[in-house]
Amino acid sequence: MPTSPPVIVVLPAHNAEATIAPAIVSTLQQSYTDFDLWVLENGSNDHTAEMARSFTDPRVKVFELGPVGFQGALQYAITHASSEWLARMDADDLMF
């Protein structure tokens, strides 16, 4: 039975097609690699979900939640994550 990584990075995203790819890349390039990155697309009317799904790294998981809003996306992660630790990332931010 596969086990979940110790950390899940949650990235709520709404209409973020211009910034989502750099945000994902900066997260994947961290020196700590034992995590999943959950892109929580919440009701975008642009290509945010398609941009996120274009990544082939198996750590990237895209959840199209519909128009649940920022807090609804975070609640989804809290409710469904099997990891003890959640880290939060913004769709228009970069990790250094």
Number of C-alpha atoms within 10 A of each C-alpha: 3 4 7 14 15 13 18 22 19 24 27 26 26 23 17 22 20 14 17 25 18 16 20 25 13 13 23 18 11 11 7 8 12 12 20 22 23 22 28 28 26 23 18 18 12 13 15 24 24 11 16 24 15 11 15 9 11 8 17 20 17 18 18 17 17 14 14 17 18 17 11 16 24 16 13 16 23 15 9 8 16 15 16 11 13 18 11 14 20 17 25 17 15 15 14 7
